Amino acid sequence: MISAGRPLVWLGLLAVWLLLSGSVSTGQILLGMIVATIAYWAAIPLAPSKSRVRNVATIATLIWVVVNDVVKSNIVVLGLILTGRTARSAFIDIPLDLTEENGLAILACIVTATPGSAWIQHDAARRVVTIHVLDTPDVLAWADHFRQTYERRLLEILQ
């Protein structure tokens, strides 16, 4: 019925069914089991691949760097707002060596969590990400910082 790898997902689906139906009758439990099984099987192709972490020590460093960059970016954005200075925004195409899909997802989360930047597009065939940056005086320096700070560490962790 369900794979041994994710029985909690199936149980969670069953629990949601029972909560939504508002009944724990035998009929609702059986119907919930059928619906949970079908939903579970339908969701299997959507499950992310499992990553192999190769360098655990770098994770702490990456978290520290991301937190610092988020704080600095908040200050920069606040400065733009308070001073009324015109932002020097740009769309930056950055070639990536990172191909691991969970690593790319983490990279997208980092960009999204950092004020003043937005993940616009990832072209897997060309291995290029397009990022919008709210304020940067030097596009090439920003792209180099991005690759050295985030991508390099994610490569160390995952590939």
Backbone as CSV, one residue per row, in Angstrom:
resi,resn,N_x,N_y,N_z,CA_x,CA_y,CA_z,C_x,C_y,C_z
1,MET,0.825,-1.189,0.000,0.000,0.000,0.000,0.873,1.258,0.000
2,ILE,1.766,1.421,0.983,2.645,2.582,1.050,4.074,2.102,1.153
3,SER,4.998,2.943,0.725,6.397,2.537,0.809,6.877,2.678,2.243
4,ALA,7.915,1.944,2.564,8.456,1.984,3.919,9.175,3.295,4.187
5,GLY,9.477,4.053,3.135,10.258,5.281,3.290,9.512,6.450,3.902
6,ARG,8.213,6.555,3.672,7.485,7.731,4.138,6.105,7.386,4.695
7,PRO,6.036,6.534,5.680,4.713,6.179,6.212,4.027,7.344,6.919
8,LEU,4.796,8.284,7.451,4.188,9.425,8.132,3.423,10.317,7.159
9,VAL,3.867,10.373,5.910,3.140,11.160,4.909,1.762,10.549,4.705
10,TRP,1.714,9.241,4.555,0.430,8.560,4.356,-0.472,8.754,5.575
11,LEU,0.097,8.584,6.767,-0.688,8.776,7.994,-1.177,10.217,8.118
12,GLY,-0.341,11.158,7.717,-0.737,12.564,7.743,-1.889,12.839,6.792
13,LEU,-1.837,12.236,5.611,-2.933,12.400,4.653,-4.227,11.809,5.201
14,LEU,-4.121,10.659,5.811,-5.301,10.034,6.426,-5.853,10.925,7.539
15,ALA,-4.973,11.462,8.381,-5.411,12.326,9.474,-6.099,13.580,8.948
16,VAL,-5.555,14.167,7.899,-6.187,15.353,7.309,-7.565,15.005,6.775
17,TRP,-7.684,13.839,6.114,-8.992,13.419,5.616,-10.011,13.312,6.755
18,LEU,-9.603,12.675,7.830,-10.512,12.499,8.956,-10.861,13.836,9.614
19,LEU,-9.906,14.733,9.685,-10.188,16.053,10.247,-11.160,16.831,9.366
20,LEU,-10.944,16.763,8.058,-11.825,17.487,7.143,-13.229,16.891,7.100
21,SER,-13.315,15.580,7.221,-14.642,14.949,7.191,-15.379,15.139,8.507
22,GLY,-14.651,15.373,9.577,-15.268,15.580,10.889,-15.846,14.317,11.488
23,SER,-15.378,13.168,11.010,-15.915,11.902,11.504,-14.812,10.854,11.531
24,VAL,-14.886,9.961,12.504,-13.958,8.832,12.557,-14.728,7.517,12.453
25,SER,-15.799,7.552,11.680,-16.579,6.326,11.475,-15.770,5.357,10.622
26,THR,-16.160,4.116,10.650,-15.457,3.084,9.878,-15.446,3.433,8.388
27,GLY,-16.572,3.901,7.889,-16.648,4.282,6.473,-15.688,5.398,6.120
28,GLN,-15.605,6.419,6.980,-14.690,7.537,6.716,-13.235,7.089,6.829
29,ILE,-12.939,6.196,7.750,-11.576,5.689,7.877,-11.194,4.911,6.620
30,LEU,-12.079,4.037,6.140,-11.786,3.273,4.916,-11.659,4.195,3.708
31,LEU,-12.589,5.140,3.576,-12.511,6.088,2.466,-11.247,6.934,2.580
32,GLY,-10.919,7.348,3.787,-9.699,8.118,4.007,-8.451,7.336,3.653
33,MET,-8.453,6.033,3.939,-7.301,5.192,3.582,-7.146,5.113,2.063
34,ILE,-8.255,5.006,1.365,-8.206,4.950,-0.108,-7.700,6.283,-0.661
35,VAL,-8.274,7.380,-0.178,-7.859,8.704,-0.661,-6.393,8.959,-0.311
36,ALA,-5.966,8.610,0.899,-4.580,8.817,1.314,-3.628,8.004,0.443
37,THR,-4.013,6.785,0.105,-3.165,5.934,-0.739,-3.027,6.521,-2.139
38,ILE,-4.139,6.952,-2.721,-4.090,7.539,-4.068,-3.276,8.831,-4.058
39,ALA,-3.504,9.679,-3.067,-2.760,10.939,-2.972,-1.270,10.671,-2.749
40,TYR,-0.971,9.669,-1.943,0.424,9.309,-1.671,1.118,8.866,-2.963
41,TRP,0.466,7.977,-3.702,1.049,7.507,-4.963,1.198,8.651,-5.965
42,ALA,0.235,9.564,-5.982,0.310,10.696,-6.908,1.451,11.645,-6.535
43,ALA,1.778,11.716,-5.252,2.812,12.645,-4.792,4.223,12.086,-4.905
44,ILE,4.368,10.789,-5.096,5.706,10.180,-5.157,6.609,10.841,-6.200
45,PRO,6.130,11.113,-7.430,7.021,11.769,-8.402,7.433,13.186,-7.998
46,LEU,6.704,13.806,-7.091,7.014,15.164,-6.663,8.045,15.218,-5.547
47,ALA,8.355,14.086,-4.951,9.293,14.052,-3.828,10.683,14.462,-4.305
48,PRO,11.345,15.334,-3.543,12.697,15.746,-3.939,13.675,14.589,-3.797
49,SER,14.714,14.655,-4.603,15.739,13.625,-4.486,16.491,13.825,-3.176
50,LYS,17.094,12.770,-2.702,17.857,12.863,-1.455,19.271,13.324,-1.780
51,SER,19.725,14.287,-1.020,21.071,14.817,-1.208,22.017,14.149,-0.232
52,ARG,23.245,14.077,-0.636,24.275,13.533,0.248,25.129,14.699,0.719
53,VAL,25.100,14.955,2.009,25.880,16.044,2.579,27.312,15.563,2.744
54,ARG,28.245,16.312,2.170,29.629,15.897,2.185,30.489,16.698,3.169
55,ASN,30.068,17.903,3.497,30.880,18.738,4.364,29.972,19.450,5.363
56,VAL,29.759,18.837,6.501,28.831,19.349,7.509,29.336,20.654,8.115
57,ALA,30.633,20.800,8.291,31.186,22.001,8.921,30.870,23.258,8.114
58,THR,30.783,23.132,6.821,30.507,24.285,5.967,29.066,24.773,6.138
59,ILE,28.174,23.911,6.595,26.776,24.312,6.783,26.686,25.449,7.796
60,ALA,27.376,25.328,8.917,27.353,26.381,9.935,27.915,27.685,9.385
61,THR,28.988,27.588,8.622,29.574,28.784,8.013,28.586,29.438,7.055
62,LEU,27.930,28.629,6.228,26.960,29.171,5.275,25.803,29.849,6.001
63,ILE,25.303,29.230,7.052,24.201,29.834,7.815,24.645,31.175,8.392
64,TRP,25.836,31.230,8.958,26.357,32.469,9.532,26.473,33.557,8.461
65,VAL,27.000,33.209,7.304,27.164,34.172,6.211,25.804,34.676,5.727
66,VAL,24.840,33.769,5.590,23.512,34.164,5.127,22.862,35.118,6.127
67,VAL,22.930,34.799,7.408,22.337,35.679,8.423,22.990,37.065,8.371
68,ASN,24.307,37.109,8.273,25.007,38.402,8.176,24.587,39.168,6.925
69,ASP,24.505,38.479,5.794,24.114,39.148,4.553,22.672,39.639,4.598
70,VAL,21.789,38.899,5.246,20.394,39.340,5.383,20.333,40.615,6.216
71,VAL,21.085,40.663,7.310,21.111,41.868,8.156,21.680,43.048,7.370
72,LYS,22.805,42.840,6.683,23.414,43.918,5.892,22.466,44.399,4.801
73,SER,21.789,43.476,4.135,20.858,43.855,3.072,19.677,44.645,3.619
74,ASN,19.198,44.263,4.796,18.127,45.031,5.433,18.567,46.467,5.681
75,ILE,19.787,46.646,6.128,20.318,47.981,6.406,20.435,48.783,5.113
76,VAL,20.926,48.149,4.052,21.059,48.831,2.761,19.692,49.256,2.228
77,VAL,18.716,48.355,2.270,17.377,48.682,1.784,16.760,49.788,2.636
78,LEU,16.929,49.716,3.938,16.431,50.768,4.814,17.089,52.101,4.478
79,GLY,18.385,52.077,4.215,19.097,53.301,3.822,18.551,53.891,2.538
80,LEU,18.240,53.037,1.576,17.643,53.518,0.324,16.300,54.192,0.588
81,ILE,15.519,53.590,1.434,14.190,54.125,1.743,14.304,55.464,2.467
82,LEU,15.160,55.520,3.480,15.271,56.731,4.300,15.929,57.899,3.568
83,THR,16.903,57.600,2.722,17.600,58.684,2.013,16.897,59.080,0.725
84,GLY,16.098,58.195,0.178,15.435,58.502,-1.091,16.366,58.402,-2.289
85,ARG,17.556,57.871,-2.074,18.518,57.711,-3.169,17.965,56.738,-4.201
86,THR,18.220,57.016,-5.460,17.769,56.136,-6.530,18.596,54.858,-6.525
87,ALA,17.909,53.751,-6.538,18.591,52.452,-6.529,19.234,52.184,-7.880
88,ARG,20.350,51.481,-7.843,21.051,51.064,-9.067,20.738,49.582,-9.286
89,SER,19.538,49.322,-9.766,19.093,47.938,-9.896,19.592,47.326,-11.200
90,ALA,19.661,46.005,-11.190,20.151,45.302,-12.372,19.644,43.865,-12.364
91,PHE,19.484,43.328,-13.557,19.264,41.898,-13.732,20.618,41.298,-14.055
92,ILE,21.010,40.305,-13.273,22.343,39.721,-13.419,22.214,38.253,-13.799
93,ASP,22.841,37.879,-14.908,22.929,36.469,-15.309,24.217,35.900,-14.740
94,ILE,24.072,34.846,-13.947,25.227,34.254,-13.289,25.348,32.794,-13.704
95,PRO,26.465,32.423,-14.342,26.673,31.012,-14.669,26.950,30.225,-13.390
96,LEU,26.367,29.034,-13.301,26.510,28.222,-12.094,27.212,26.907,-12.393
97,ASP,28.009,26.450,-11.434,28.570,25.107,-11.469,27.655,24.147,-10.703
98,LEU,26.833,24.682,-9.815,25.932,23.896,-8.986,24.802,23.331,-9.852
99,THR,24.661,22.005,-9.822,23.589,21.355,-10.587,22.663,20.536,-9.698
100,GLU,23.039,20.291,-8.468,22.255,19.475,-7.547,20.964,20.226,-7.228
101,GLU,19.807,19.570,-7.472,18.534,20.293,-7.398,18.196,20.797,-6.003
102,ASN,18.547,20.081,-4.958,18.302,20.592,-3.612,19.216,21.778,-3.309
103,GLY,20.422,21.747,-3.822,21.333,22.876,-3.671,20.810,24.116,-4.373
104,LEU,20.239,23.920,-5.563,19.641,25.044,-6.280,18.442,25.602,-5.524
105,ALA,17.667,24.717,-4.909,16.521,25.171,-4.118,16.986,25.981,-2.911
106,ILE,18.049,25.526,-2.259,18.602,26.266,-1.118,19.115,27.622,-1.581
107,LEU,19.788,27.634,-2.721,20.302,28.879,-3.276,19.160,29.852,-3.571
108,ALA,18.065,29.349,-4.127,16.899,30.192,-4.400,16.314,30.738,-3.103
109,CYS,16.283,29.926,-2.058,15.774,30.385,-0.760,16.663,31.470,-0.180
110,ILE,17.961,31.321,-0.321,18.893,32.333,0.182,18.660,33.659,-0.528
111,VAL,18.552,33.612,-1.845,18.332,34.839,-2.624,17.012,35.477,-2.231
112,THR,15.978,34.667,-2.095,14.657,35.181,-1.761,14.628,35.774,-0.358
113,ALA,15.361,35.186,0.572,15.374,35.662,1.957,16.194,36.933,2.134
114,THR,17.028,37.242,1.171,17.889,38.410,1.277,17.189,39.616,0.659
115,PRO,16.869,40.627,1.462,16.199,41.806,0.914,17.036,42.464,-0.182
116,GLY,16.360,42.917,-1.203,17.047,43.587,-2.301,17.473,42.666,-3.410
117,SER,17.143,41.373,-3.311,17.466,40.458,-4.399,16.295,39.509,-4.620
118,ALA,16.143,39.083,-5.862,15.050,38.174,-6.202,15.525,37.195,-7.273
119,TRP,15.237,35.920,-7.054,15.548,34.858,-8.010,14.519,34.961,-9.127
120,ILE,14.938,35.269,-10.318,14.022,35.489,-11.438,13.838,34.227,-12.266
121,GLN,14.947,33.596,-12.653,14.856,32.448,-13.558,16.109,31.599,-13.441
122,HIS,15.924,30.297,-13.624,17.063,29.392,-13.709,16.942,28.623,-15.015
123,ASP,17.948,28.729,-15.841,17.989,28.004,-17.105,18.915,26.802,-16.902
124,ALA,18.306,25.627,-16.698,19.092,24.425,-16.397,19.950,24.010,-17.585
125,ALA,19.463,24.219,-18.792,20.222,23.819,-19.974,21.504,24.646,-20.109
126,ARG,21.397,25.930,-19.849,22.568,26.812,-19.936,23.321,26.907,-18.610
127,ARG,22.683,26.403,-17.509,23.240,26.481,-16.164,23.519,27.931,-15.764
128,VAL,22.472,28.766,-15.967,22.562,30.187,-15.659,21.350,30.581,-14.824
129,VAL,21.587,31.376,-13.794,20.499,31.917,-12.992,20.444,33.423,-13.234
130,THR,19.224,33.946,-13.320,19.030,35.385,-13.444,18.488,35.893,-12.116
131,ILE,19.174,36.873,-11.575,18.802,37.449,-10.286,18.624,38.949,-10.460
132,HIS,17.549,39.476,-9.864,17.364,40.922,-9.846,17.935,41.449,-8.544
133,VAL,18.790,42.451,-8.662,19.411,43.071,-7.499,18.918,44.513,-7.433
134,LEU,18.418,44.892,-6.269,17.850,46.231,-6.093,18.899,47.318,-6.207
135,ASP,20.060,47.108,-5.605,21.070,48.165,-5.584,22.463,47.568,-5.600
136,THR,23.173,47.799,-6.685,24.570,47.371,-6.764,25.339,48.316,-7.688
137,PRO,26.473,48.819,-7.229,27.273,49.676,-8.100,28.087,48.873,-9.124
138,ASP,28.326,47.588,-8.831,29.187,46.768,-9.687,28.563,45.387,-9.867
139,VAL,27.990,45.165,-11.040,27.304,43.907,-11.337,28.263,42.721,-11.285
140,LEU,29.445,42.886,-11.858,30.404,41.780,-11.879,30.871,41.411,-10.470
141,ALA,31.105,42.409,-9.640,31.528,42.135,-8.260,30.406,41.442,-7.488
142,TRP,29.157,41.849,-7.723,28.027,41.215,-7.033,27.925,39.751,-7.442
143,ALA,28.052,39.474,-8.750,27.979,38.095,-9.251,29.120,37.255,-8.683
144,ASP,30.318,37.826,-8.633,31.459,37.096,-8.077,31.257,36.810,-6.586
145,HIS,30.742,37.793,-5.848,30.451,37.596,-4.423,29.417,36.479,-4.249
146,PHE,28.404,36.477,-5.067,27.350,35.459,-5.016,27.939,34.063,-5.214
147,ARG,28.769,33.928,-6.239,29.354,32.614,-6.535,30.312,32.171,-5.431
148,GLN,31.155,33.088,-4.958,32.138,32.729,-3.941,31.502,32.497,-2.569
149,THR,30.486,33.264,-2.260,29.894,33.187,-0.927,28.898,32.047,-0.798
150,TYR,28.011,31.912,-1.752,26.927,30.941,-1.631,27.170,29.684,-2.465
151,GLU,27.394,29.866,-3.758,27.513,28.686,-4.619,28.699,27.812,-4.221
152,ARG,29.839,28.414,-3.969,31.033,27.635,-3.609,30.775,26.798,-2.358
153,ARG,30.130,27.389,-1.360,29.855,26.656,-0.123,28.837,25.535,-0.346
154,LEU,27.819,25.812,-1.158,26.840,24.751,-1.451,27.490,23.621,-2.245
155,LEU,28.424,23.952,-3.104,29.164,22.900,-3.812,29.965,22.047,-2.825
156,GLU,30.596,22.703,-1.851,31.363,21.980,-0.837,30.449,21.058,-0.027
157,ILE,29.246,21.530,0.243,28.309,20.765,1.078,27.697,19.596,0.310
158,LEU,27.304,19.830,-0.929,26.458,18.858,-1.635,27.094,18.112,-2.796
159,GLN,28.112,18.650,-3.417,28.627,17.971,-4.613,30.057,17.499,-4.440
